[in-house]
């Protein structure tokens, strides 16, 4: 059997100040053709899993496009049109010669004029390949699942955990299911229940608490005979779109009524636990004072308002300002995205004293630029190889990077990793790659909403989510939603499932 494989991936934050253009894909991650067959062997991606399992299930992969851009504002329409045209042109040349298509998506892509762009892309693929060719789409835990997104593909495959430690597993499962569908071994019948719940990213942890209980029920359902999958989706709350929010998808082998009943029961269980998904990060000054007074270290402080993995610009200064102003000692912050500051530090050279303005280049929703004094202690490698447990071995490109040892009040000091590119810091490797031993620091400040917990749990004495300004705050009353379906919890506490 021959399966076409492709990916067009973007997590769109309606409130992000970071524009998303075609160049965002081409400069970050864009490959065509056979280049897809050689994914980073150390990395864990959906497509790596697809390529790895292909020989095992005796099928041939026809690689098309792998296009990914960092989380940011919705795509401009020209970028989306160009990517869709490139993908469809390649599929046109394969018409009548393939047995199925696998497309990896975020499940949360928007454009300036299309609030359900992933579904539109699937619709274009379906128009090219016809109704008789199986089409499987994979989406992440933060997918905002619309009825259209579920209806167009033959099967929509989601992850079983969040944070997802091994996306390659989802790829292996998706291709295996595509092969079973193509052979006529299963006939997917899927049901969707959209839950009127905006779930904060910090609550989307399937390893503990209320969400662990719901996903455990989903796992038991998925293990029943005749059930193909039972997926819980936390959703992406920063998409101003009707489908934004949590959802349940259950797929059976040819039993639509059973899928519907199981989805309804699982959705009810999720809804009953809605109060457990409230998130209230610690006050900035309170969190820093607690970290300074702690008897065991390091204490990890998470900048929840400026999470680059969810569309934050990565240059928010709230947490840095607090550390410097309160005189935190032996602290390190990763990472502050500020190419201008990087250039000035490199020009000054290692060992040089510098006085410069840093951060808040994009807007004022993430604070104001801070004037710092310190010295350049290191010019970094720019590239970081992840240690895990999330996506171990994968490489993160930060562009240029430097470490500036900044002077705080009252004799405080903060080592700031400054980079060209923003990144969600969810791995100790970000510090170690810059010759900072994270376990030896008193305080570690990172930009992340959730994934930092997995990355730093092994070394942290305490993990504290901190309330900072920005486009990824968990207080949804902060955002001027216009298209969100209402009522929805927790914005509308009286909403009903």
N, C-alpha and C positions, 0 to 999 in steps of 0.2 A: 504494500500500500504506500501511496505517496501523499504526504501531508504538507501543505504550505504553512509556514510559521512566521509570525511577525509580532511586533510590539510597537504601540504608540502610547506613551505613558506621560501623564501630567496630573498632579494634584492641584486643582485650581482653588485659590482663596479669593473670594470676591472682594475682599478688603485689603489685599496685599498691595504694597507700593512697587513691587517688582514686576515690570512688564514681561510678557512672554511672547516672543516672536519666533520666527523660523530659526534665527541665529541662536536662540536659546537652546534649541535641540542640536543644531549642527556643531555648536561649540562645546556642549556638555557631553552628549553621547548620541552619536548617529552612525549607524553602520548599515551596509546593504550587502545582499548576496552572501557569498561564502564566508564573509567575515563573521557572520552570525554563528557559524559552525565551530568557531574557535573562541568560545567565551573564556574569560579569565578562569583558569582551572582551579584557582584557589577561592574564587568567589561563589557565592550562593545566590543565583538569580533564577527566575522562572524559566528563562530560555536555556540556562545552563542545565536545568533539570530535564527539559525537553530533549535537548541534544544528548544528554547522558543516557536516557532510557530508550532512545529510538532503536538502537540495535537490539536491545533486549526484547523488544516487542515486535521485532522484524518489520520495521517500516523505514521508509526513506523520507528524510526531511528536505523540503525545498525552502531554503531561507529567503525571505523577502526584505523586510525593513525592521530595524530595531532603533527606535527614536525615543529618547527620554530627555526631559528638561527638568530642572529643579522646580520645586513647588513655588508658585507665585500667582500673579494675577491671571485671570482668564486669558486664553490665547487670543491674539488678534485673528480675525477671520481669515486673513490672507495666509497666515501660517497653517491654520487648520486645513484650508482648501488645498494648499500645496502638499501637505502630508497625505491627505486623503487621495489626491490625484496620483501621487507617486505609488502608493500602495495599490490602488485600483488598476493602474497601468500594468504593474507586474502581474496582478491576478488575471487580467485580461489575456495575457500571453500564455497563461496556464489553463485557460478555460477548456474543460473536457478532459484534462490529463491528471487531475488530482482527486483524491478520495476524501479530502476534508481540509479544513482550515482551523488553525489555532491562533488566536489573537490575544496577547497579553495587554491588559488595560489597568488603569488605576480604579476605574469606576467612579471617578470624581472629576472628570475633565469638563470644563466649560469653555465657551468662547464668548466674545463680546456680544454675539447675537444668538447663541445657541446654549440653552440651559441644560441640555442633555446630549452633549457632543459625543460621548462614548457610544450611545445608542445610534446616533446619526452615522457614525463611522461603521458600526456593525450593519446598519441598513444599506450603506453603500457596498460593503463587501457582499452582503446577501444578494444585492441586485446583480453583481457580476457573476457570482458562482451559481446562482439559481437556488431554488427551494429544495432540491433533492440532495445537495451536498452538505454533509454535516459541518456545522460551524460551532466551535467551542471557544468561549471567552473566559479568561481568568481575570479576577479582580481582587483587590486587597480588602483588608478588614475595614478600612475607612470608606469603602464604596458607598455611595448614595444610590441605592437600587430603586429604579423606577420600573413600573410595569413594562414599559417599552424596552428597557435594558434587559429584562428577563425574557421577554417574548421573542425577540429577534433571533438570538442564537439557539442552536439545538440544546445547548447546555451552558449554564453560567456556573463556573467553578470558583468557590471562595476558599480562603484559608481556614484553618481550624484553631488558630491561636493568634494572640496579639500581646506583645510584639511578636512578629513572626520570625522565629530563629533561623528557619531554613526555607526561604522562598523556592528553592529548587525542588523541594518535596511537592509543592503545589504544581510545578511544571511537570514533574514525573506523573503525578496523578492525572493531570488534565490530558496529557497525550495518551495515557493508558485508557482513559475513558473515551477519548475520541476514537481510538482504534476499536474499542468494543462497540461503539455506536456504528462505525463504518461496517463492521462485520455482522451487524444485526443482532448482537448479543444482548443489548439493552435498548429500551425505548424510553428515554427520559420524559417524565411528566413532572413539571415543577410548579410550585405554588409560592406566592409572595405575600407576606404580611408586613406592611409598613407600620412601624410603631411611632406614634407622635411624641418622640423623645429625641432631643438634642443631647447627645452624650459627650461630655468633655473628653478631650483626648487623654487627659490624665486618668480618667476612669476606665479607659479601654485596655484593661489589663486582665487577661484571662487566666492569670496564674493565682489570683487571690480575690477574695471578696465575692460580691454579688454576681459579677460577670463570670467568675470561675464556676459558680453554681449553675448558671444558665448554660454555659458551654459544656459543662459535664452532662447536663440533660440532653443537649444536642448530640453529644458523642454517643450516648446510649441509644438515641433514636437512629443515628446513622448506622449503628451496629445491627439494627433489626433486619431480618431477611426482607429483601425487596426494596430497601431504602438505599438510594445511591449516595445521598449526602444530606446533611442538615447543617445549615450555616447560619451563624449569628453575625450580623454586621453592625459595628458600632456607628458607622457613618461618619461623614466629615462635616462638622457643624459650621464651618466658615464659608460654605457655599450658599449663596443667596439664591436658592432654587427650590421649586416645589417638592422635589424628591429628597431634599436634605433631611437626614435623620437616621435613626436605627431601623433595622429591618431583619426579617427572618426569611430564609429561602430553604424549602425542603423539596428534594427531588426523589421520586420513586421510579421504579421500573414499571411503567405502564399503568400506574394507579393514581390518576389525578385526584380523585376524591380523598384518598388516603393522604396524599401529599398536602392537600388543603387542610384537612383536619389536624394533621401533625403540626403544620406551620401555625395554625391558629392557637393551638395549645402552647407552643413554645413562645409565641409572641405574648400571650397572656402572662406567662411566667416572667418574661423580661419586663413587662409593664408593671407587674406587682412589685418589682424591686426598684422602681424608678427613683425613689427617694435616696437610695444608696449610691446613686451616681452623681450626686452633688459634689462639687469640688470647691474648696475654699483655701487657696494658697495662703501661706503665712505672710503677715505684714513684713515689708522689706527690712525695717530697722529691727523688728523683733527677731527675725530669722538670723540676721547678721550678728546681733548681740548673743543669741543662743549659740551660734557657731563659735564665736570668740571665747565664750565661757565654757564650752564643752571640755570634758576631761579626757575624752577619747577622740582620736582623729584618724583620717580626715572626715570632716563634715562636708557633704556635697549640697550646694545650693543650686537649684534649677531655676533658670530664667524662663518662666512659663509664658510671658507675654511676647517674647521674641524667639519663637521656635522656627528655625529655617526649614525644618522638615515639614512644616505646615504652612509655609508662605511668609514667615517673618524674614526681614531683611538681614538679620544677623548683626546689625550694628547698633542695637538698642543699648543705652548707657545707664539705665536705671540701677542695675545690680552693681556695675562697676563704680558708679558714683557713690553708692552706699558703702562699699568696701573701702574706698579711699577716704571718704568723709568721716567714717567712724573709726578709722585707724586699724583696720584688720591687718594682722601680721601673718607672714608666711602663707599667703594666699596665692592662688593661680587661677586665671580665667581663660577659658577657651570657648569659642574663638570670637574675636571681634573682627568683622569684615570691614576693612577700610583701606582700599588700595593706595589712597593718597598718603596715609600714615606709613604704610609699608615702604613706599618710595622714599619718603623722607628718612626713615630709619636705615634703609640700605645705603642711601647716599651718605649718611653720617658715618656708618660703619660700626662694626662690633667694638664695644668698649666706649663708644662716644656718648657723652651726655647729650640729651635731647629735651627740648621743650616743644610740645606740639599739641594740636587739637586732635581729638580722636572720637570717632563714632557719630551716630545720628546724621548720616549723610543723606539718607533717603527722604525723611520727613520728620515731623516733630511728634508724631504719635508714639515714638519709641525713645523719647527723651531729647536732650540737647547735647551738642558736642561738648566734650570735657577737655579742659586744658590740663595736661599732665606734665610732670617733670620726672625724669628718670634716665636710664641709660640702656643702650642696645646691648643685650647680652648674647644674642644668638641670631643668626640667619638660618631659618629652618629649611627643611627639605621640600616643603610644599606638598608632597604626596605622603599619605598616611596609609599603611596597610593595617587593616582592622585585625584585632586580636580575638574579638568575639566577647560574649557568646552569640551576638547577632551578626550574621553574615561574615563570619570569620574568614580572613584571607582576602576579602574584597579591598580594592584600593579607592581611596577618596582623594580627589585632586583639589587642593586648596589654592592653586596658583602659587604665588610667592608667599612666604611667611617669615615673620620675625618674632622674637621674644623681647619685650621691653619690660624692664624691672622698674615699675612706677613707684614713686614716693607718695605715701598717704599721710594723713594727719597723725599727730601723736606718735610719730616714728613707725607708722605702718608701712607695709610694702605689698605690692601685688604684681606678680609676673603675668603679663598680658600677652597671649598669643594673638598676633594681628595678622590677618590674611587678606588675600585678594578676593577670595570667594567665601560665602557663608557656608556653614555646615552645622547640622544637628550633632552635638557632641554626645555620643552615646557609647563611647569606647575609651578605655584608658590609653589606647594607642595615640590619641590626639596629643596627650601630654608627653608620653615617652618618646614620640618621634621628635620632640623638641627638647630632649634631654631634661625633662622635668619628671621626677619620680612622684607620681600622684599619691602613692601610699605614704610618702614622707611629708606631705603638705598638711597644714592644719585645716585649710579651707580650700575646696575646689568649687569654682563657679562655672556652670555649663549652661548652654542654651539648648533646652529640650523640654518637652512636656511630659513624656512618658518613657521613652526608650533609654534614658539615662539610668533608670532603675536597674535594668538588666545589665548594662555595661559597667556600673560601678558598685553593684551590690556586694561583690566579693571583697572589696577593699574598704568600703565606707563604714564609718562608725554610725553615721546617721545620714538620711536622705531627706532634704527639706524642699518642697515646692514653694517658690517665692512669688508673691504677687508683684508683677512688674507691668508697665504699660506696653501696649502693642496690639498687633492684629491676631494674636493667638491666645488672648486671655480667655479663661473659662467662664467669665461672666458675660453671658450672651446678651444681656440688656445693653451692653456697650455698643452693639452693632446696629446700624440702621437698615435692618432687613426690609426688603420691599416685596420679594417674591416667595418667601418661605410660606409653606402651608401652615395655616393657623386654625385652631389653637394647637400649640405644641409645648410640651414640658421641657425645661422648667420656666420658660418665658411666660407661659400661661398656666399657672399651677392647677387651674380647674379643668384642664384639657382631659379628654377621656379617650381611651383606646378604642 
